[in-house]
Amino acid sequence: MNHKVKSNGTAEPARPAVERALGLISADRLAALRQRRDGPGLVRLAGHLGVLAAAGAVVLAASHWTLWLAASLVYGTALVFLFTLEHETVHHSAFASDWVNRLAASLTGIVVVVPARWFRYFHFAHHRHTQDAARDPELATPKPAGWLAYLVYLTALPYWAATARTIATMAAGKIDADYVPPARRAVIVREARLHIGIYLAVAAISLAAGSLVAVKLWLVPLLLGQPVLRAYLLAEHGACPLVADMLDNSRTTFAGRAVNFIAWNMPHHTAHHAFPTVPFHRLPEVTALIRSRIAVTAHSYPQAHRQIRAGWGA
């Protein structure tokens, strides 16, 4: 593929990446694919909450540690994957109603400890500068390039440390990220403070009541589920080319129905980056339309991680 190399060491496509993607689907078809609806999102949300309710009931009722651990892993995975709902709602594409998108983003952001307003700015910068080593905020922390860093990354401990620092720094009024507009920084500060206030209130109420419910149904499941989410997210762009073309810089993983369900179809990640305004429930159709042009694919997440590890020596 013919790419120009930019001065910062990354590459850019020979013709505009956006035009290359848009040229694969007719304008009328794309307009239809972009239509937002409340129904599919509400059905998916009901299913996601149903998984949480069923697994959570087992967590609370389990009388043996093996059953508790198994149920907590399932519940924790479903819980942290509410992040993919937050991701969809900051795009305002999960539902037709903007207020539903905003409410769902804020609530899920509190649950998974990712402030929604801040994440919207962070994530949109990622979309504008995907795989640009100088400007993509997801690349501010280097991806693991060896076994030790890889295993540490999968524990999610570095993630939690970075998250705590980010929220604490924002709550202190210190925001220097250039992707947050100066006029919106006060809102981001208030959001971070609100998150901390909510977490402290939950802790205080739990202590006063002598209750472990928040520990069993929130804290421990987040810790158990986050490594699964880290592994999933690493596959989105790990070992993909550092180029501007969305058809080349993102990985599509042809996962099973369960993974696509719990991840709100985000394994169709190339389609999402090429057409970010297409709602989650239409992404499989987009993948089918552009499949011949998708550069990086995997037929499972284990295969995606084999590709990532193979890239360490590249």
Protein Blocks (a to p, Z undefined) as FASTA:
>chain_A
ZZdddfkopacdfbdfklmmmmmpcfklmmmmmpccfklmmmmmmmmmmmmmmmmmmmmm
pcbfklmmmmmmmmmmmmmmmmmmmmmmmnopmbmblklmmmmmmmmmmmnopafklmmm
mmmmmmmmgoiaklmmklmpccdfbfklmmmmmnommmmmmmmmmmmmmmnopafbfklc
fklmmmmmmmmmmmmmmmmmmmmmmmmnopaklmmmmmmmmmmmmmmmmmmmmmmmgopa
cdfblklmpccddddfklmmmnnomlmmmlmmmmmmbcfklmmmmmmmmmmmpmbdcfbf
klmmmmmmmmmmZZ
